[in-house]
Each structure stands twice: as C-alpha cells, then as structure tokens.
C-alpha cells in the first residue's frame, strides 16, 4: 500500500466549548476541559506531521466553538473550493471565515445554493463523490457538487441522528476501499455501498459509537480514535497501519479526527 502525501487544513480549538446542542453528542451541562481539548488536537496535528503531511491552520474566531471542525468548512477538490452553508445558526459565522481563507489561498471559489456542510458530508472515493444527506447537507446540494467538481455524485441517505454527517458513518481508506457502519444508512444506500465497495470493511456499532469511522487515511496509514480497537484490528488485517489518537474532549461535541481535518486537493494529481 502506498501512502499519499496530503495537504490538510486544521483549526486550533482555542475557543472550544459545548454551549449548545445541535447533535445528540452535545450536552451543554457536561463539563468540558478546554485545555485538554487543545492538547489532544495538538497531538493529532503532530501525528499528521510525523506522517509527512502538510498542515495549514486557519485562525480561530472567538464565539465559534465548533470552528475546530474544519472538515465542515468546505469541499476542496482539483483546486476548486465550494464554500458552505450551515443548517444551524450557531455555526453560520464559520462559513465566511473559511471562505475567506480559501480565497486568500488561491482556490477557485464557488458558493453554495443550498445547505451544504462541506467534507463532513462529501467524501471523494476514487472517481465518485459520496454525498450524505438526511440530517445536515440538503439533497439538492448534491446536484451542485456534481456540476462544480465534475465527479459523479452518489447520494447516501443517513438514518441515525448520532451519525449526522457522512464522515461519522463512513471513511474512505483508498480509491477502492471504504469502511462504514451499515446501520447508519437506509436500505437503498446500503445496497449501493455493497455494489460500489464489495470488499468494504464493516464497522461495529461499538466502534462507531466512539466515532471510530471519523478517521483519516492516506492510503496506507489510518488515523482514528484510539478507542475504536476492533475497527483498528480489522484495518490492520487488511494491511493498513493504524494510529490511534485520543480526542475524547472533542467527541463531546460529536467530533473526531476527520471532523478536525479538511483535505486540500490542489489538482487532479493529488486527489
């Protein structure tokens, strides 16, 4: 298995908190250790650097505690960046901050016509875009994604509110292989996944419940929550090298490694 060097965007959780509840993971009454969240995030960033990836950072904005979840900031493929439109007003001000970063970085910009929560719901898998809907990104956004990026879009219907973004229920391991939780998808979407990825890795509910599928793969190394031990073992059996990280504080807001990580694909050769 060959690893692909990646360019990644992250946002330090300087202002991380759980002040509201917009998904089943969030409980504003539960204590959050913000300093621990920063240390865990720094370990994730260092993990990427140790693997040879390039990590860029966007400046966090006060009052936006979920801005750490950079995957929701946009979709970037072949040098094109589609900005986002959040479903929930609590996150709305993240969208222009990320848009400004993409524009300053020189990406060709596109603005969303519908609710679209970025790479949280849009995953490039080989020559297809897997696009989630059901809780956040509107189904109507999928047509715009296809027009902008020129990849066939496959709609994935999510049915379990705990797995509200596609990247909490499925991870792309390489151009031919994914891992996913079958129970997170509608019967029709499960059938499509079986057709597209007959050799997929199936995660258990126990691993999904620690956001084990919210992982980042470079084709060889898979960075995933340390608590997802069964999934890690299955991946190693398939020849992947797994690296467990502890993001337990950020999980209190429903986030894991992938949520904190946006892939910046500059051109076709780096997809």
Secondary structure, DSSP 8 states (H G I E B T S, - for coil): ------EEEE---TT----S-SSTT--TTS---HHHHHHHHHHHHHHHHHTT-EEEE----TT-TTTT-GGGG-EEETTEEE--B-SSGGGHHHHHHHHHHHHHTT-EEE--SS-B-GGGTEEEETTEEEEEESSSS-TTHHHHHHHHH-SEEEEEEB--TTS-SGGGTEEE-SSS-EEE-GGGB-HHHHHHHHHH-TT-EE--HHHHTTTTTS-EE-SSEEEEETT-HHHHHHHHHTT-EEEEE--HHHHTTT--TTTT-EE---SGGG-
